[in-house]
Amino acid sequence: MSNSQTVATALACPMCAHRWADRDALLGDRATELVGYQVDFVALRAGFFLFHHHAAGCGTTFSVPVGWFADLYDGPVFSERRTGQSDCPGHCLRRGDLRPCGAACECAWVRAVIDVLRRHGKPPRPRPGIEW
């Protein structure tokens, strides 16, 4: 499968087959919501952002690779992972925890991208306090 085919597949809802023309269309769609982050500690760009599709008759959650959003971050990237250390709040260990991280950790840039995604032109949805 070519890279363009992969992108096209990821920008289609696996449940209802709704298609988004590009990343901005996905992020601007009020029927989509970033609901989680599935970390890959070996290769952070290989992790997944989890989106919920609130369209009528759908209601599925689907994943999009973190690497497709890496260009949204232009700050420092730390070389050491701090997971489990005293300065680590553990956000990456809980899929539904989308809070920013203040640790000087190699994972911190992904948390900054999450913040950008959550603020991308739409008001936040009310969320129950669900931990996955």
PyMOL CGO cylinders between C-alpha atoms (Angstrom):
from pymol import cmd
from pymol.cgo import CYLINDER

trace = [
    CYLINDER, 0.00, 0.00, 0.00, 1.44, 3.41, -0.96, 0.3, 1, 1, 1, 1, 1, 1,
    CYLINDER, 1.44, 3.41, -0.96, 1.75, 6.26, 1.54, 0.3, 1, 1, 1, 1, 1, 1,
    CYLINDER, 1.75, 6.26, 1.54, -1.11, 8.15, -0.15, 0.3, 1, 1, 1, 1, 1, 1,
    CYLINDER, -1.11, 8.15, -0.15, -3.33, 5.04, 0.05, 0.3, 1, 1, 1, 1, 1, 1,
    CYLINDER, -3.33, 5.04, 0.05, -2.43, 4.67, 3.73, 0.3, 1, 1, 1, 1, 1, 1,
    CYLINDER, -2.43, 4.67, 3.73, -3.34, 8.31, 4.42, 0.3, 1, 1, 1, 1, 1, 1,
    CYLINDER, -3.34, 8.31, 4.42, -6.62, 7.96, 2.52, 0.3, 1, 1, 1, 1, 1, 1,
    CYLINDER, -6.62, 7.96, 2.52, -7.52, 4.83, 4.49, 0.3, 1, 1, 1, 1, 1, 1,
    CYLINDER, -7.52, 4.83, 4.49, -6.75, 6.52, 7.81, 0.3, 1, 1, 1, 1, 1, 1,
    CYLINDER, -6.75, 6.52, 7.81, -8.83, 9.54, 6.87, 0.3, 1, 1, 1, 1, 1, 1,
    CYLINDER, -8.83, 9.54, 6.87, -11.93, 7.40, 6.42, 0.3, 1, 1, 1, 1, 1, 1,
    CYLINDER, -11.93, 7.40, 6.42, -14.08, 6.31, 9.33, 0.3, 1, 1, 1, 1, 1, 1,
    CYLINDER, -14.08, 6.31, 9.33, -13.83, 2.52, 9.65, 0.3, 1, 1, 1, 1, 1, 1,
    CYLINDER, -13.83, 2.52, 9.65, -17.47, 2.30, 10.78, 0.3, 1, 1, 1, 1, 1, 1,
    CYLINDER, -17.47, 2.30, 10.78, -19.47, 4.61, 8.53, 0.3, 1, 1, 1, 1, 1, 1,
    CYLINDER, -19.47, 4.61, 8.53, -16.86, 5.20, 5.76, 0.3, 1, 1, 1, 1, 1, 1,
    CYLINDER, -16.86, 5.20, 5.76, -17.10, 9.00, 6.05, 0.3, 1, 1, 1, 1, 1, 1,
    CYLINDER, -17.10, 9.00, 6.05, -14.01, 10.49, 4.38, 0.3, 1, 1, 1, 1, 1, 1,
    CYLINDER, -14.01, 10.49, 4.38, -12.04, 13.58, 5.34, 0.3, 1, 1, 1, 1, 1, 1,
    CYLINDER, -12.04, 13.58, 5.34, -10.13, 15.28, 2.50, 0.3, 1, 1, 1, 1, 1, 1,
    CYLINDER, -10.13, 15.28, 2.50, -7.08, 15.98, 4.65, 0.3, 1, 1, 1, 1, 1, 1,
    CYLINDER, -7.08, 15.98, 4.65, -5.82, 16.38, 8.19, 0.3, 1, 1, 1, 1, 1, 1,
    CYLINDER, -5.82, 16.38, 8.19, -7.35, 19.85, 8.58, 0.3, 1, 1, 1, 1, 1, 1,
    CYLINDER, -7.35, 19.85, 8.58, -10.76, 18.52, 7.54, 0.3, 1, 1, 1, 1, 1, 1,
    CYLINDER, -10.76, 18.52, 7.54, -10.51, 15.77, 10.15, 0.3, 1, 1, 1, 1, 1, 1,
    CYLINDER, -10.51, 15.77, 10.15, -9.45, 18.18, 12.89, 0.3, 1, 1, 1, 1, 1, 1,
    CYLINDER, -9.45, 18.18, 12.89, -12.04, 20.80, 11.94, 0.3, 1, 1, 1, 1, 1, 1,
    CYLINDER, -12.04, 20.80, 11.94, -14.94, 18.35, 11.87, 0.3, 1, 1, 1, 1, 1, 1,
    CYLINDER, -14.94, 18.35, 11.87, -17.15, 19.00, 14.89, 0.3, 1, 1, 1, 1, 1, 1,
    CYLINDER, -17.15, 19.00, 14.89, -18.24, 15.36, 14.76, 0.3, 1, 1, 1, 1, 1, 1,
    CYLINDER, -18.24, 15.36, 14.76, -14.71, 14.17, 15.59, 0.3, 1, 1, 1, 1, 1, 1,
    CYLINDER, -14.71, 14.17, 15.59, -13.06, 14.40, 18.99, 0.3, 1, 1, 1, 1, 1, 1,
    CYLINDER, -13.06, 14.40, 18.99, -9.59, 13.48, 20.18, 0.3, 1, 1, 1, 1, 1, 1,
    CYLINDER, -9.59, 13.48, 20.18, -10.23, 11.08, 23.05, 0.3, 1, 1, 1, 1, 1, 1,
    CYLINDER, -10.23, 11.08, 23.05, -6.96, 9.32, 23.66, 0.3, 1, 1, 1, 1, 1, 1,
    CYLINDER, -6.96, 9.32, 23.66, -3.33, 8.63, 23.00, 0.3, 1, 1, 1, 1, 1, 1,
    CYLINDER, -3.33, 8.63, 23.00, -1.85, 5.16, 22.71, 0.3, 1, 1, 1, 1, 1, 1,
    CYLINDER, -1.85, 5.16, 22.71, 1.87, 5.53, 23.32, 0.3, 1, 1, 1, 1, 1, 1,
    CYLINDER, 1.87, 5.53, 23.32, 4.62, 3.51, 21.67, 0.3, 1, 1, 1, 1, 1, 1,
    CYLINDER, 4.62, 3.51, 21.67, 7.63, 4.03, 23.93, 0.3, 1, 1, 1, 1, 1, 1,
    CYLINDER, 7.63, 4.03, 23.93, 10.01, 2.42, 21.41, 0.3, 1, 1, 1, 1, 1, 1,
    CYLINDER, 10.01, 2.42, 21.41, 9.05, 4.77, 18.57, 0.3, 1, 1, 1, 1, 1, 1,
    CYLINDER, 9.05, 4.77, 18.57, 6.90, 7.71, 19.69, 0.3, 1, 1, 1, 1, 1, 1,
    CYLINDER, 6.90, 7.71, 19.69, 5.83, 8.58, 16.13, 0.3, 1, 1, 1, 1, 1, 1,
    CYLINDER, 5.83, 8.58, 16.13, 4.42, 5.05, 15.81, 0.3, 1, 1, 1, 1, 1, 1,
    CYLINDER, 4.42, 5.05, 15.81, 1.93, 5.65, 18.63, 0.3, 1, 1, 1, 1, 1, 1,
    CYLINDER, 1.93, 5.65, 18.63, -1.68, 6.53, 17.87, 0.3, 1, 1, 1, 1, 1, 1,
    CYLINDER, -1.68, 6.53, 17.87, -4.05, 9.37, 18.55, 0.3, 1, 1, 1, 1, 1, 1,
    CYLINDER, -4.05, 9.37, 18.55, -7.56, 8.04, 19.15, 0.3, 1, 1, 1, 1, 1, 1,
    CYLINDER, -7.56, 8.04, 19.15, -10.51, 9.95, 17.70, 0.3, 1, 1, 1, 1, 1, 1,
    CYLINDER, -10.51, 9.95, 17.70, -14.18, 9.37, 18.36, 0.3, 1, 1, 1, 1, 1, 1,
    CYLINDER, -14.18, 9.37, 18.36, -16.62, 9.95, 15.50, 0.3, 1, 1, 1, 1, 1, 1,
    CYLINDER, -16.62, 9.95, 15.50, -19.84, 11.39, 16.91, 0.3, 1, 1, 1, 1, 1, 1,
    CYLINDER, -19.84, 11.39, 16.91, -21.72, 11.39, 13.58, 0.3, 1, 1, 1, 1, 1, 1,
    CYLINDER, -21.72, 11.39, 13.58, -25.31, 10.17, 13.63, 0.3, 1, 1, 1, 1, 1, 1,
    CYLINDER, -25.31, 10.17, 13.63, -25.39, 6.40, 13.25, 0.3, 1, 1, 1, 1, 1, 1,
    CYLINDER, -25.39, 6.40, 13.25, -21.65, 6.02, 13.84, 0.3, 1, 1, 1, 1, 1, 1,
    CYLINDER, -21.65, 6.02, 13.84, -20.09, 6.43, 17.27, 0.3, 1, 1, 1, 1, 1, 1,
    CYLINDER, -20.09, 6.43, 17.27, -16.86, 4.54, 16.62, 0.3, 1, 1, 1, 1, 1, 1,
    CYLINDER, -16.86, 4.54, 16.62, -13.34, 5.30, 17.79, 0.3, 1, 1, 1, 1, 1, 1,
    CYLINDER, -13.34, 5.30, 17.79, -10.47, 5.09, 15.31, 0.3, 1, 1, 1, 1, 1, 1,
    CYLINDER, -10.47, 5.09, 15.31, -6.72, 5.70, 15.38, 0.3, 1, 1, 1, 1, 1, 1,
    CYLINDER, -6.72, 5.70, 15.38, -4.38, 7.93, 13.40, 0.3, 1, 1, 1, 1, 1, 1,
    CYLINDER, -4.38, 7.93, 13.40, -0.57, 7.66, 13.70, 0.3, 1, 1, 1, 1, 1, 1,
    CYLINDER, -0.57, 7.66, 13.70, 1.14, 10.29, 15.86, 0.3, 1, 1, 1, 1, 1, 1,
    CYLINDER, 1.14, 10.29, 15.86, 3.76, 10.80, 13.15, 0.3, 1, 1, 1, 1, 1, 1,
    CYLINDER, 3.76, 10.80, 13.15, 1.21, 12.45, 10.87, 0.3, 1, 1, 1, 1, 1, 1,
    CYLINDER, 1.21, 12.45, 10.87, 0.95, 15.31, 13.36, 0.3, 1, 1, 1, 1, 1, 1,
    CYLINDER, 0.95, 15.31, 13.36, 4.62, 15.68, 14.34, 0.3, 1, 1, 1, 1, 1, 1,
    CYLINDER, 4.62, 15.68, 14.34, 5.04, 18.78, 12.17, 0.3, 1, 1, 1, 1, 1, 1,
    CYLINDER, 5.04, 18.78, 12.17, 2.62, 20.63, 14.46, 0.3, 1, 1, 1, 1, 1, 1,
    CYLINDER, 2.62, 20.63, 14.46, 5.37, 20.82, 17.11, 0.3, 1, 1, 1, 1, 1, 1,
    CYLINDER, 5.37, 20.82, 17.11, 8.42, 23.04, 16.80, 0.3, 1, 1, 1, 1, 1, 1,
    CYLINDER, 8.42, 23.04, 16.80, 9.79, 23.13, 20.36, 0.3, 1, 1, 1, 1, 1, 1,
    CYLINDER, 9.79, 23.13, 20.36, 12.54, 21.20, 22.10, 0.3, 1, 1, 1, 1, 1, 1,
    CYLINDER, 12.54, 21.20, 22.10, 12.63, 17.41, 21.93, 0.3, 1, 1, 1, 1, 1, 1,
    CYLINDER, 12.63, 17.41, 21.93, 14.27, 15.85, 24.96, 0.3, 1, 1, 1, 1, 1, 1,
    CYLINDER, 14.27, 15.85, 24.96, 16.39, 12.74, 24.55, 0.3, 1, 1, 1, 1, 1, 1,
    CYLINDER, 16.39, 12.74, 24.55, 15.59, 10.98, 27.83, 0.3, 1, 1, 1, 1, 1, 1,
    CYLINDER, 15.59, 10.98, 27.83, 12.31, 9.27, 28.65, 0.3, 1, 1, 1, 1, 1, 1,
    CYLINDER, 12.31, 9.27, 28.65, 11.21, 10.06, 32.24, 0.3, 1, 1, 1, 1, 1, 1,
    CYLINDER, 11.21, 10.06, 32.24, 8.34, 7.55, 32.49, 0.3, 1, 1, 1, 1, 1, 1,
    CYLINDER, 8.34, 7.55, 32.49, 8.09, 6.21, 36.03, 0.3, 1, 1, 1, 1, 1, 1,
    CYLINDER, 8.09, 6.21, 36.03, 10.49, 8.79, 37.46, 0.3, 1, 1, 1, 1, 1, 1,
    CYLINDER, 10.49, 8.79, 37.46, 9.55, 11.21, 40.25, 0.3, 1, 1, 1, 1, 1, 1,
    CYLINDER, 9.55, 11.21, 40.25, 9.01, 14.10, 37.78, 0.3, 1, 1, 1, 1, 1, 1,
    CYLINDER, 9.01, 14.10, 37.78, 6.68, 12.04, 35.55, 0.3, 1, 1, 1, 1, 1, 1,
    CYLINDER, 6.68, 12.04, 35.55, 2.95, 12.58, 36.12, 0.3, 1, 1, 1, 1, 1, 1,
    CYLINDER, 2.95, 12.58, 36.12, 2.18, 9.35, 34.20, 0.3, 1, 1, 1, 1, 1, 1,
    CYLINDER, 2.18, 9.35, 34.20, -0.15, 10.88, 31.59, 0.3, 1, 1, 1, 1, 1, 1,
    CYLINDER, -0.15, 10.88, 31.59, 1.21, 8.65, 28.79, 0.3, 1, 1, 1, 1, 1, 1,
    CYLINDER, 1.21, 8.65, 28.79, 0.31, 5.54, 30.77, 0.3, 1, 1, 1, 1, 1, 1,
    CYLINDER, 0.31, 5.54, 30.77, -3.42, 6.36, 30.65, 0.3, 1, 1, 1, 1, 1, 1,
    CYLINDER, -3.42, 6.36, 30.65, -4.90, 6.44, 27.13, 0.3, 1, 1, 1, 1, 1, 1,
    CYLINDER, -4.90, 6.44, 27.13, -7.69, 8.87, 27.98, 0.3, 1, 1, 1, 1, 1, 1,
    CYLINDER, -7.69, 8.87, 27.98, -5.42, 11.31, 29.85, 0.3, 1, 1, 1, 1, 1, 1,
    CYLINDER, -5.42, 11.31, 29.85, -4.78, 14.16, 27.43, 0.3, 1, 1, 1, 1, 1, 1,
    CYLINDER, -4.78, 14.16, 27.43, -3.27, 16.65, 29.86, 0.3, 1, 1, 1, 1, 1, 1,
    CYLINDER, -3.27, 16.65, 29.86, 0.00, 18.41, 29.02, 0.3, 1, 1, 1, 1, 1, 1,
    CYLINDER, 0.00, 18.41, 29.02, 3.20, 17.23, 30.67, 0.3, 1, 1, 1, 1, 1, 1,
    CYLINDER, 3.20, 17.23, 30.67, 5.79, 19.51, 32.24, 0.3, 1, 1, 1, 1, 1, 1,
    CYLINDER, 5.79, 19.51, 32.24, 8.53, 16.87, 32.56, 0.3, 1, 1, 1, 1, 1, 1,
    CYLINDER, 8.53, 16.87, 32.56, 11.71, 17.24, 30.48, 0.3, 1, 1, 1, 1, 1, 1,
    CYLINDER, 11.71, 17.24, 30.48, 10.87, 13.92, 28.82, 0.3, 1, 1, 1, 1, 1, 1,
    CYLINDER, 10.87, 13.92, 28.82, 11.20, 12.67, 25.26, 0.3, 1, 1, 1, 1, 1, 1,
    CYLINDER, 11.20, 12.67, 25.26, 7.41, 12.11, 25.32, 0.3, 1, 1, 1, 1, 1, 1,
    CYLINDER, 7.41, 12.11, 25.32, 6.63, 15.75, 26.15, 0.3, 1, 1, 1, 1, 1, 1,
    CYLINDER, 6.63, 15.75, 26.15, 6.48, 16.86, 22.49, 0.3, 1, 1, 1, 1, 1, 1,
    CYLINDER, 6.48, 16.86, 22.49, 3.59, 14.44, 21.87, 0.3, 1, 1, 1, 1, 1, 1,
    CYLINDER, 3.59, 14.44, 21.87, 1.70, 15.98, 24.80, 0.3, 1, 1, 1, 1, 1, 1,
    CYLINDER, 1.70, 15.98, 24.80, 2.25, 19.42, 23.22, 0.3, 1, 1, 1, 1, 1, 1,
    CYLINDER, 2.25, 19.42, 23.22, 0.81, 18.13, 19.92, 0.3, 1, 1, 1, 1, 1, 1,
    CYLINDER, 0.81, 18.13, 19.92, -2.22, 16.82, 21.82, 0.3, 1, 1, 1, 1, 1, 1,
    CYLINDER, -2.22, 16.82, 21.82, -2.77, 20.34, 23.14, 0.3, 1, 1, 1, 1, 1, 1,
    CYLINDER, -2.77, 20.34, 23.14, -2.61, 21.74, 19.59, 0.3, 1, 1, 1, 1, 1, 1,
    CYLINDER, -2.61, 21.74, 19.59, -5.07, 19.10, 18.35, 0.3, 1, 1, 1, 1, 1, 1,
    CYLINDER, -5.07, 19.10, 18.35, -7.52, 19.78, 21.17, 0.3, 1, 1, 1, 1, 1, 1,
    CYLINDER, -7.52, 19.78, 21.17, -7.53, 23.52, 20.42, 0.3, 1, 1, 1, 1, 1, 1,
    CYLINDER, -7.53, 23.52, 20.42, -7.87, 23.12, 16.63, 0.3, 1, 1, 1, 1, 1, 1,
    CYLINDER, -7.87, 23.12, 16.63, -10.79, 25.45, 15.91, 0.3, 1, 1, 1, 1, 1, 1,
    CYLINDER, -10.79, 25.45, 15.91, -13.58, 23.83, 17.92, 0.3, 1, 1, 1, 1, 1, 1,
    CYLINDER, -13.58, 23.83, 17.92, -14.86, 24.08, 21.45, 0.3, 1, 1, 1, 1, 1, 1,
    CYLINDER, -14.86, 24.08, 21.45, -14.10, 21.18, 23.80, 0.3, 1, 1, 1, 1, 1, 1,
    CYLINDER, -14.10, 21.18, 23.80, -16.83, 18.60, 24.37, 0.3, 1, 1, 1, 1, 1, 1,
    CYLINDER, -16.83, 18.60, 24.37, -17.94, 17.88, 27.92, 0.3, 1, 1, 1, 1, 1, 1,
    CYLINDER, -17.94, 17.88, 27.92, -16.27, 14.59, 28.94, 0.3, 1, 1, 1, 1, 1, 1,
    CYLINDER, -16.27, 14.59, 28.94, -17.11, 12.30, 31.81, 0.3, 1, 1, 1, 1, 1, 1,
    CYLINDER, -17.11, 12.30, 31.81, -14.10, 11.44, 33.98, 0.3, 1, 1, 1, 1, 1, 1,
    CYLINDER, -14.10, 11.44, 33.98, -13.29, 8.15, 32.26, 0.3, 1, 1, 1, 1, 1, 1,
    CYLINDER, -13.29, 8.15, 32.26, -9.87, 6.56, 32.72, 0.3, 1, 1, 1, 1, 1, 1,
    CYLINDER, -9.87, 6.56, 32.72, -9.09, 3.78, 30.20, 0.3, 1, 1, 1, 1, 1, 1,
]
cmd.load_cgo(trace, "trace")
